[in-house]
Amino acid sequence: LARTLGLDVDRPRNLAKTVTVE
């Protein structure tokens, strides 16, 4: 999902939590 959420590339750690659900 990191690619789709390119805006959150700066903080992938925070995104990782959301991606975990996906």
C-alpha positions as CSV (number, residue, x, y, z in Angstrom):
1,L,0.0,0.0,0.0
2,A,3.0,2.3,0.4
3,R,2.8,3.0,-3.3
4,T,-0.8,4.1,-3.2
5,L,-0.1,6.1,-0.1
6,G,2.9,7.9,-1.5
7,L,1.9,10.9,0.7
8,D,2.7,8.9,3.7
9,V,6.1,7.8,2.4
10,D,7.7,10.2,4.9
11,R,6.3,8.1,7.8
12,P,6.0,4.5,6.6
13,R,6.1,3.4,10.3
14,N,2.8,5.1,11.0
15,L,1.4,3.7,7.8
16,A,2.6,0.3,8.6
17,K,0.0,0.0,11.3
18,T,-2.7,0.8,8.9
19,V,-1.3,-1.4,6.2
20,T,-1.2,-4.3,8.7
21,V,-5.0,-4.3,8.6
22,E,-5.0,-4.2,4.8
